[in-house]
Amino acid sequence: MDIDLNNMTVEVMDTPDKKAIGMMGREELDGAMVFPFEDVGERSFWMKNCKIPLDIVFVVDGEIQDIHHEAQPCEEDCERYRGIADTIIELNGGYSRENGLGVGDSVRTS
């Protein structure tokens, strides 16, 4: 199953400040939060000060490389979710499994 970002609300985190803050302190995510990067590289995300579980999707050239399902919020000693990506997509926890998303699926954008 592919994910079509054209059919959901998307917040683009395209500045260093936006990328640093992400979902911190928020009670809900309406759609998807997208973190674009200029190149493919190893990325590391964590759930520090997040309020809800998230699926963290690692994407290269529009293809899903890895999904960390239902990453849990934390306050200290937070787990790092790593992968190779040029784009990270955060979705509400459980979205990927509920919608049959998996490694190798495509991400469609406008």
VMD Tcl script that builds the backbone (N, CA, C; Angstrom):
set m [mol new atoms 330]
animate dup $m
set s [atomselect $m all]
$s set {name element resname resid chain x y z} {
  {N N MET 1 A 0.854 -1.186 0.000}
  {CA C MET 1 A 0.000 0.000 0.000}
  {C C MET 1 A 0.887 1.233 0.000}
  {N N ASP 2 A 0.595 2.180 -0.832}
  {CA C ASP 2 A 1.348 3.428 -0.877}
  {C C ASP 2 A 0.704 4.453 0.046}
  {N N ILE 3 A 1.466 5.493 0.366}
  {CA C ILE 3 A 0.915 6.592 1.141}
  {C C ILE 3 A 0.843 7.809 0.226}
  {N N ASP 4 A -0.321 8.420 0.167}
  {CA C ASP 4 A -0.545 9.588 -0.681}
  {C C ASP 4 A -0.687 10.810 0.216}
  {N N LEU 5 A 0.378 11.596 0.290}
  {CA C LEU 5 A 0.359 12.787 1.141}
  {C C LEU 5 A -0.563 13.868 0.595}
  {N N ASN 6 A -0.993 13.729 -0.665}
  {CA C ASN 6 A -1.915 14.704 -1.244}
  {C C ASN 6 A -3.303 14.598 -0.618}
  {N N ASN 7 A -3.609 13.459 -0.001}
  {CA C ASN 7 A -4.939 13.231 0.554}
  {C C ASN 7 A -5.002 13.410 2.064}
  {N N MET 8 A -4.023 14.099 2.633}
  {CA C MET 8 A -4.050 14.343 4.074}
  {C C MET 8 A -3.435 15.701 4.381}
  {N N THR 9 A -3.725 16.188 5.563}
  {CA C THR 9 A -3.093 17.423 6.029}
  {C C THR 9 A -1.625 17.132 6.288}
  {N N VAL 10 A -0.740 17.982 5.757}
  {CA C VAL 10 A 0.699 17.773 5.898}
  {C C VAL 10 A 1.335 19.042 6.457}
  {N N GLU 11 A 2.091 18.872 7.528}
  {CA C GLU 11 A 2.901 19.959 8.066}
  {C C GLU 11 A 4.342 19.701 7.639}
  {N N VAL 12 A 4.942 20.666 6.956}
  {CA C VAL 12 A 6.312 20.512 6.481}
  {C C VAL 12 A 7.252 21.211 7.458}
  {N N MET 13 A 8.163 20.439 8.007}
  {CA C MET 13 A 9.133 20.948 8.967}
  {C C MET 13 A 10.432 21.230 8.204}
  {N N ASP 14 A 10.523 22.419 7.614}
  {CA C ASP 14 A 11.584 22.713 6.659}
  {C C ASP 14 A 12.621 23.726 7.140}
  {N N THR 15 A 12.617 24.013 8.433}
  {CA C THR 15 A 13.664 24.877 8.992}
  {C C THR 15 A 14.311 24.142 10.166}
  {N N PRO 16 A 15.526 24.515 10.538}
  {CA C PRO 16 A 16.156 23.861 11.700}
  {C C PRO 16 A 15.302 23.951 12.965}
  {N N ASP 17 A 14.669 25.098 13.220}
  {CA C ASP 17 A 13.826 25.235 14.416}
  {C C ASP 17 A 12.622 24.306 14.364}
  {N N LYS 18 A 11.943 24.266 13.226}
  {CA C LYS 18 A 10.785 23.377 13.088}
  {C C LYS 18 A 11.200 21.916 13.262}
  {N N LYS 19 A 12.340 21.539 12.684}
  {CA C LYS 19 A 12.815 20.156 12.793}
  {C C LYS 19 A 13.155 19.803 14.231}
  {N N ALA 20 A 13.702 20.754 14.974}
  {CA C ALA 20 A 14.079 20.499 16.368}
  {C C ALA 20 A 12.846 20.338 17.253}
  {N N ILE 21 A 11.796 21.077 16.973}
  {CA C ILE 21 A 10.594 21.059 17.824}
  {C C ILE 21 A 9.655 19.918 17.449}
  {N N GLY 22 A 9.392 19.737 16.165}
  {CA C GLY 22 A 8.514 18.655 15.715}
  {C C GLY 22 A 7.237 18.550 16.535}
  {N N MET 23 A 6.989 17.372 17.099}
  {CA C MET 23 A 5.756 17.101 17.854}
  {C C MET 23 A 5.881 17.377 19.353}
  {N N MET 24 A 6.961 17.970 19.792}
  {CA C MET 24 A 7.135 18.229 21.229}
  {C C MET 24 A 5.976 19.040 21.794}
  {N N GLY 25 A 5.396 18.520 22.870}
  {CA C GLY 25 A 4.358 19.232 23.598}
  {C C GLY 25 A 2.979 19.211 22.968}
  {N N ARG 26 A 2.830 18.572 21.838}
  {CA C ARG 26 A 1.535 18.562 21.151}
  {C C ARG 26 A 0.720 17.333 21.520}
  {N N GLU 27 A -0.587 17.542 21.633}
  {CA C GLU 27 A -1.520 16.478 22.024}
  {C C GLU 27 A -2.077 15.697 20.833}
  {N N GLU 28 A -1.916 16.239 19.596}
  {CA C GLU 28 A -2.484 15.547 18.443}
  {C C GLU 28 A -1.731 15.910 17.169}
  {N N LEU 29 A -1.869 15.025 16.187}
  {CA C LEU 29 A -1.318 15.235 14.860}
  {C C LEU 29 A -2.444 14.981 13.873}
  {N N ASP 30 A -2.786 15.999 13.097}
  {CA C ASP 30 A -3.845 15.882 12.098}
  {C C ASP 30 A -3.192 15.615 10.753}
  {N N GLY 31 A -3.020 14.350 10.406}
  {CA C GLY 31 A -2.403 13.998 9.135}
  {C C GLY 31 A -0.975 13.534 9.306}
  {N N ALA 32 A -0.036 14.285 8.693}
  {CA C ALA 32 A 1.369 13.886 8.696}
  {C C ALA 32 A 2.268 15.086 8.944}
  {N N MET 33 A 3.414 14.804 9.535}
  {CA C MET 33 A 4.461 15.804 9.694}
  {C C MET 33 A 5.641 15.312 8.862}
  {N N VAL 34 A 6.116 16.140 7.940}
  {CA C VAL 34 A 7.165 15.748 7.000}
  {C C VAL 34 A 8.419 16.573 7.257}
  {N N PHE 35 A 9.545 15.865 7.360}
  {CA C PHE 35 A 10.849 16.475 7.607}
  {C C PHE 35 A 11.733 16.230 6.380}
  {N N PRO 36 A 11.828 17.192 5.453}
  {CA C PRO 36 A 12.682 17.006 4.279}
  {C C PRO 36 A 14.145 17.369 4.586}
  {N N PHE 37 A 15.061 16.633 3.980}
  {CA C PHE 37 A 16.492 16.913 4.099}
  {C C PHE 37 A 17.066 17.061 2.696}
  {N N GLU 38 A 18.199 17.734 2.574}
  {CA C GLU 38 A 18.780 18.007 1.261}
  {C C GLU 38 A 19.480 16.810 0.650}
  {N N ASP 39 A 19.827 15.817 1.473}
  {CA C ASP 39 A 20.540 14.662 0.952}
  {C C ASP 39 A 20.124 13.407 1.701}
  {N N VAL 40 A 20.537 12.277 1.160}
  {CA C VAL 40 A 20.299 10.992 1.822}
  {C C VAL 40 A 21.384 10.816 2.878}
  {N N GLY 41 A 20.977 10.454 4.075}
  {CA C GLY 41 A 21.951 10.230 5.134}
  {C C GLY 41 A 21.315 9.517 6.301}
  {N N GLU 42 A 22.155 9.146 7.269}
  {CA C GLU 42 A 21.621 8.516 8.473}
  {C C GLU 42 A 20.951 9.592 9.318}
  {N N ARG 43 A 19.729 9.315 9.722}
  {CA C ARG 43 A 18.937 10.246 10.535}
  {C C ARG 43 A 18.600 9.571 11.859}
  {N N SER 44 A 18.443 10.392 12.871}
  {CA C SER 44 A 18.110 9.892 14.201}
  {C C SER 44 A 17.018 10.784 14.788}
  {N N PHE 45 A 15.901 10.176 15.141}
  {CA C PHE 45 A 14.788 10.903 15.745}
  {C C PHE 45 A 14.513 10.310 17.118}
  {N N TRP 46 A 13.959 11.123 17.999}
  {CA C TRP 46 A 13.547 10.647 19.310}
  {C C TRP 46 A 12.202 11.245 19.652}
  {N N MET 47 A 11.621 10.789 20.753}
  {CA C MET 47 A 10.273 11.180 21.144}
  {C C MET 47 A 10.266 12.040 22.408}
  {N N LYS 48 A 11.374 12.718 22.677}
  {CA C LYS 48 A 11.476 13.515 23.895}
  {C C LYS 48 A 10.396 14.601 23.926}
  {N N ASN 49 A 9.678 14.634 25.041}
  {CA C ASN 49 A 8.622 15.615 25.305}
  {C C ASN 49 A 7.460 15.555 24.319}
  {N N CYS 50 A 7.328 14.455 23.590}
  {CA C CYS 50 A 6.147 14.244 22.761}
  {C C CYS 50 A 5.027 13.739 23.662}
  {N N LYS 51 A 3.804 13.916 23.228}
  {CA C LYS 51 A 2.653 13.536 24.053}
  {C C LYS 51 A 1.926 12.289 23.547}
  {N N ILE 52 A 2.139 11.922 22.276}
  {CA C ILE 52 A 1.413 10.792 21.693}
  {C C ILE 52 A 2.378 9.869 20.954}
  {N N PRO 53 A 2.051 8.581 20.834}
  {CA C PRO 53 A 2.885 7.661 20.045}
  {C C PRO 53 A 2.817 8.031 18.565}
  {N N LEU 54 A 3.928 7.817 17.867}
  {CA C LEU 54 A 4.004 8.131 16.442}
  {C C LEU 54 A 4.641 6.985 15.671}
  {N N ASP 55 A 4.252 6.850 14.409}
  {CA C ASP 55 A 4.986 6.012 13.470}
  {C C ASP 55 A 6.016 6.921 12.808}
  {N N ILE 56 A 7.274 6.515 12.811}
  {CA C ILE 56 A 8.342 7.302 12.196}
  {C C ILE 56 A 8.791 6.546 10.949}
  {N N VAL 57 A 8.576 7.172 9.791}
  {CA C VAL 57 A 8.788 6.529 8.496}
  {C C VAL 57 A 10.012 7.147 7.820}
  {N N PHE 58 A 10.984 6.313 7.472}
  {CA C PHE 58 A 12.207 6.753 6.810}
  {C C PHE 58 A 12.055 6.502 5.313}
  {N N VAL 59 A 12.287 7.560 4.504}
  {CA C VAL 59 A 12.020 7.519 3.071}
  {C C VAL 59 A 13.252 7.981 2.294}
  {N N VAL 60 A 13.566 7.288 1.190}
  {CA C VAL 60 A 14.609 7.710 0.254}
  {C C VAL 60 A 13.992 7.735 -1.142}
  {N N ASP 61 A 14.098 8.871 -1.806}
  {CA C ASP 61 A 13.577 9.024 -3.172}
  {C C ASP 61 A 12.148 8.515 -3.314}
  {N N GLY 62 A 11.312 8.820 -2.328}
  {CA C GLY 62 A 9.902 8.463 -2.410}
  {C C GLY 62 A 9.572 7.021 -2.084}
  {N N GLU 63 A 10.544 6.252 -1.578}
  {CA C GLU 63 A 10.297 4.854 -1.231}
  {C C GLU 63 A 10.573 4.630 0.252}
  {N N ILE 64 A 9.646 3.977 0.937}
  {CA C ILE 64 A 9.796 3.703 2.365}
  {C C ILE 64 A 10.925 2.707 2.581}
  {N N GLN 65 A 11.887 3.091 3.430}
  {CA C GLN 65 A 13.037 2.254 3.755}
  {C C GLN 65 A 12.857 1.522 5.086}
  {N N ASP 66 A 12.171 2.174 6.023}
  {CA C ASP 66 A 12.004 1.603 7.365}
  {C C ASP 66 A 10.852 2.326 8.049}
  {N N ILE 67 A 10.186 1.618 8.959}
  {CA C ILE 67 A 9.121 2.217 9.770}
  {C C ILE 67 A 9.337 1.799 11.216}
  {N N HIS 68 A 9.388 2.765 12.098}
  {CA C HIS 68 A 9.397 2.496 13.535}
  {C C HIS 68 A 7.961 2.716 14.000}
  {N N HIS 69 A 7.284 1.610 14.295}
  {CA C HIS 69 A 5.869 1.646 14.634}
  {C C HIS 69 A 5.648 2.067 16.084}
  {N N GLU 70 A 4.692 2.974 16.262}
  {CA C GLU 70 A 4.226 3.408 17.577}
  {C C GLU 70 A 5.366 3.747 18.531}
  {N N ALA 71 A 6.284 4.590 18.062}
  {CA C ALA 71 A 7.356 5.096 18.933}
  {C C ALA 71 A 6.708 5.822 20.112}
  {N N GLN 72 A 7.167 5.486 21.309}
  {CA C GLN 72 A 6.523 5.967 22.523}
  {C C GLN 72 A 7.143 7.272 23.047}
  {N N PRO 73 A 6.292 8.172 23.541}
  {CA C PRO 73 A 6.787 9.408 24.146}
  {C C PRO 73 A 7.719 9.107 25.317}
  {N N CYS 74 A 8.625 10.044 25.593}
  {CA C CYS 74 A 9.541 9.876 26.717}
  {C C CYS 74 A 9.961 11.246 27.231}
  {N N GLU 75 A 10.539 11.247 28.423}
  {CA C GLU 75 A 11.024 12.494 29.010}
  {C C GLU 75 A 12.520 12.464 29.252}
  {N N GLU 76 A 13.058 11.296 29.594}
  {CA C GLU 76 A 14.491 11.156 29.840}
  {C C GLU 76 A 14.967 9.820 29.280}
  {N N ASP 77 A 16.258 9.714 29.019}
  {CA C ASP 77 A 16.836 8.478 28.475}
  {C C ASP 77 A 16.018 7.941 27.304}
  {N N CYS 78 A 15.763 8.804 26.340}
  {CA C CYS 78 A 14.897 8.469 25.208}
  {C C CYS 78 A 15.604 7.581 24.194}
  {N N GLU 79 A 14.851 6.618 23.676}
  {CA C GLU 79 A 15.350 5.767 22.605}
  {C C GLU 79 A 15.522 6.603 21.342}
  {N N ARG 80 A 16.535 6.271 20.561}
  {CA C ARG 80 A 16.767 6.923 19.267}
  {C C ARG 80 A 16.275 5.990 18.174}
  {N N TYR 81 A 15.496 6.540 17.255}
  {CA C TYR 81 A 14.986 5.787 16.117}
  {C C TYR 81 A 15.812 6.205 14.914}
  {N N ARG 82 A 16.582 5.262 14.352}
  {CA C ARG 82 A 17.554 5.578 13.302}
  {C C ARG 82 A 17.205 4.905 11.982}
  {N N GLY 83 A 17.668 5.556 10.914}
  {CA C GLY 83 A 17.516 4.984 9.592}
  {C C GLY 83 A 18.136 5.895 8.559}
  {N N ILE 84 A 18.215 5.392 7.342}
  {CA C ILE 84 A 18.721 6.162 6.209}
  {C C ILE 84 A 17.519 6.823 5.533}
  {N N ALA 85 A 17.640 8.131 5.265}
  {CA C ALA 85 A 16.507 8.836 4.663}
  {C C ALA 85 A 16.915 10.187 4.084}
  {N N ASP 86 A 16.108 10.633 3.129}
  {CA C ASP 86 A 16.157 12.033 2.706}
  {C C ASP 86 A 14.880 12.750 3.152}
  {N N THR 87 A 13.934 11.956 3.649}
  {CA C THR 87 A 12.678 12.489 4.179}
  {C C THR 87 A 12.226 11.593 5.322}
  {N N ILE 88 A 11.752 12.218 6.386}
  {CA C ILE 88 A 11.120 11.483 7.492}
  {C C ILE 88 A 9.659 11.919 7.536}
  {N N ILE 89 A 8.782 10.949 7.713}
  {CA C ILE 89 A 7.364 11.252 7.865}
  {C C ILE 89 A 6.916 10.720 9.218}
  {N N GLU 90 A 6.285 11.582 10.001}
  {CA C GLU 90 A 5.681 11.148 11.261}
  {C C GLU 90 A 4.178 11.078 11.068}
  {N N LEU 91 A 3.615 9.954 11.514}
  {CA C LEU 91 A 2.185 9.693 11.426}
  {C C LEU 91 A 1.694 9.292 12.806}
  {N N ASN 92 A 0.408 9.401 13.041}
  {CA C ASN 92 A -0.143 8.941 14.306}
  {C C ASN 92 A 0.212 7.471 14.510}
  {N N GLY 93 A 0.566 7.121 15.741}
  {CA C GLY 93 A 0.925 5.753 16.067}
  {C C GLY 93 A -0.144 4.776 15.635}
  {N N GLY 94 A 0.261 3.749 14.909}
  {CA C GLY 94 A -0.667 2.736 14.425}
  {C C GLY 94 A -1.136 2.956 12.995}
  {N N TYR 95 A -0.951 4.165 12.469}
  {CA C TYR 95 A -1.428 4.475 11.113}
  {C C TYR 95 A -0.835 3.517 10.076}
  {N N SER 96 A 0.454 3.270 10.159}
  {CA C SER 96 A 1.125 2.449 9.145}
  {C C SER 96 A 0.552 1.043 9.093}
  {N N ARG 97 A 0.387 0.422 10.242}
  {CA C ARG 97 A -0.167 -0.942 10.272}
  {C C ARG 97 A -1.630 -0.948 9.839}
  {N N GLU 98 A -2.394 0.021 10.320}
  {CA C GLU 98 A -3.819 0.089 9.976}
  {C C GLU 98 A -4.030 0.272 8.485}
  {N N ASN 99 A -3.081 0.923 7.810}
  {CA C ASN 99 A -3.221 1.209 6.392}
  {C C ASN 99 A -2.309 0.357 5.515}
  {N N GLY 100 A -1.685 -0.652 6.095}
  {CA C GLY 100 A -0.891 -1.608 5.347}
  {C C GLY 100 A 0.381 -1.053 4.730}
  {N N LEU 101 A 0.968 -0.025 5.331}
  {CA C LEU 101 A 2.220 0.537 4.815}
  {C C LEU 101 A 3.392 -0.347 5.187}
  {N N GLY 102 A 4.346 -0.477 4.268}
  {CA C GLY 102 A 5.506 -1.282 4.551}
  {C C GLY 102 A 6.725 -0.841 3.773}
  {N N VAL 103 A 7.860 -1.435 4.089}
  {CA C VAL 103 A 9.100 -1.151 3.389}
  {C C VAL 103 A 8.912 -1.449 1.906}
  {N N GLY 104 A 9.387 -0.532 1.062}
  {CA C GLY 104 A 9.258 -0.662 -0.387}
  {C C GLY 104 A 8.057 0.055 -0.966}
  {N N ASP 105 A 7.106 0.443 -0.108}
  {CA C ASP 105 A 5.951 1.195 -0.598}
  {C C ASP 105 A 6.373 2.606 -0.997}
  {N N SER 106 A 5.568 3.208 -1.846}
  {CA C SER 106 A 5.858 4.542 -2.345}
  {C C SER 106 A 5.147 5.616 -1.546}
  {N N VAL 107 A 5.765 6.788 -1.520}
  {CA C VAL 107 A 5.158 7.976 -0.927}
  {C C VAL 107 A 4.857 8.911 -2.086}
  {N N ARG 108 A 3.609 9.252 -2.243}
  {CA C ARG 108 A 3.211 10.146 -3.329}
  {C C ARG 108 A 2.999 11.556 -2.803}
  {N N THR 109 A 3.565 12.496 -3.526}
  {CA C THR 109 A 3.385 13.922 -3.230}
  {C C THR 109 A 2.973 14.609 -4.524}
  {N N SER 110 A 2.589 15.850 -4.417}
  {CA C SER 110 A 2.123 16.588 -5.594}
  {C C SER 110 A 3.104 16.669 -6.679}
}
mol reanalyze $m
mol bondsrecalc $m
mol representation Tube
mol addrep $m
